[in-house]
Amino acid sequence: MQLTAPTTRSTTHSPAVRDADGMAVAAFILGLVGLLVLNVFLGPIAIALASVALWRGTARRGRAFLGLGLGVADLLVLVAFMQMDSTVSWSF
């Protein structure tokens, strides 16, 4: 009787997919933070990172779509406050 070690599947992704996963998480975080501060900068960065992550085939598609939506929301919040204050920035 011959005993063999059980085979395990490797669940690691390629470096490109891992990078895309990191971009999806970064897009989500930047989009979330951008709702509060620096939305004129963080919104477009979140949109760009989420788009690249989706294009590269991230495993975290939901997080990338949330980052994309939050990036757009950042810009919409900026436009709304600009209309209220008639300035390029907004304050409380």
Contacts in CASP RR format, 6 or more apart in sequence:
PFRMAT RR
TARGET T0000
AUTHOR 0000-0000-0000
METHOD contacts of the structure
MODEL  1
MQLTAPTTRSTTHSPAVRDADGMAVAAFILGLVGLLVLNVFLGPIAIALA
SVALWRGTARRGRAFLGLGLGVADLLVLVAFMQMDSTVSWSF
13 21 0 8 1.000
13 59 0 8 1.000
16 56 0 8 1.000
17 56 0 8 1.000
17 57 0 8 1.000
17 58 0 8 1.000
17 59 0 8 1.000
19 56 0 8 1.000
20 52 0 8 1.000
20 53 0 8 1.000
20 56 0 8 1.000
20 57 0 8 1.000
20 58 0 8 1.000
20 59 0 8 1.000
21 53 0 8 1.000
21 58 0 8 1.000
21 59 0 8 1.000
21 60 0 8 1.000
22 53 0 8 1.000
22 58 0 8 1.000
22 60 0 8 1.000
23 49 0 8 1.000
23 50 0 8 1.000
23 52 0 8 1.000
23 53 0 8 1.000
23 56 0 8 1.000
23 58 0 8 1.000
23 64 0 8 1.000
24 49 0 8 1.000
24 50 0 8 1.000
24 53 0 8 1.000
24 54 0 8 1.000
24 58 0 8 1.000
24 60 0 8 1.000
24 61 0 8 1.000
24 62 0 8 1.000
24 63 0 8 1.000
24 64 0 8 1.000
24 67 0 8 1.000
25 60 0 8 1.000
25 63 0 8 1.000
26 49 0 8 1.000
27 45 0 8 1.000
27 46 0 8 1.000
27 47 0 8 1.000
27 49 0 8 1.000
27 50 0 8 1.000
27 53 0 8 1.000
27 63 0 8 1.000
27 64 0 8 1.000
27 67 0 8 1.000
27 68 0 8 1.000
27 70 0 8 1.000
27 71 0 8 1.000
28 46 0 8 1.000
28 50 0 8 1.000
28 63 0 8 1.000
28 64 0 8 1.000
28 66 0 8 1.000
28 67 0 8 1.000
28 70 0 8 1.000
30 42 0 8 1.000
30 43 0 8 1.000
30 45 0 8 1.000
30 46 0 8 1.000
30 49 0 8 1.000
30 67 0 8 1.000
30 71 0 8 1.000
31 42 0 8 1.000
31 43 0 8 1.000
31 46 0 8 1.000
31 67 0 8 1.000
31 69 0 8 1.000
31 70 0 8 1.000
31 71 0 8 1.000
31 73 0 8 1.000
31 74 0 8 1.000
32 67 0 8 1.000
32 70 0 8 1.000
33 42 0 8 1.000
34 42 0 8 1.000
34 43 0 8 1.000
34 46 0 8 1.000
34 70 0 8 1.000
34 71 0 8 1.000
34 74 0 8 1.000
35 70 0 8 1.000
35 73 0 8 1.000
35 74 0 8 1.000
35 77 0 8 1.000
39 74 0 8 1.000
39 75 0 8 1.000
39 77 0 8 1.000
39 78 0 8 1.000
40 78 0 8 1.000
40 88 0 8 1.000
40 89 0 8 1.000
42 71 0 8 1.000
42 74 0 8 1.000
43 70 0 8 1.000
43 71 0 8 1.000
43 72 0 8 1.000
43 74 0 8 1.000
43 75 0 8 1.000
44 71 0 8 1.000
44 75 0 8 1.000
46 67 0 8 1.000
46 68 0 8 1.000
46 70 0 8 1.000
46 71 0 8 1.000
46 74 0 8 1.000
47 67 0 8 1.000
47 68 0 8 1.000
47 69 0 8 1.000
47 71 0 8 1.000
47 72 0 8 1.000
49 67 0 8 1.000
50 64 0 8 1.000
50 65 0 8 1.000
50 67 0 8 1.000
50 68 0 8 1.000
50 69 0 8 1.000
50 71 0 8 1.000
51 68 0 8 1.000
53 60 0 8 1.000
53 64 0 8 1.000
54 61 0 8 1.000
54 64 0 8 1.000
54 65 0 8 1.000
54 68 0 8 1.000
58 64 0 8 1.000
78 90 0 8 1.000
81 90 0 8 1.000
82 88 0 8 1.000
82 90 0 8 1.000
84 90 0 8 1.000
85 91 0 8 1.000
END
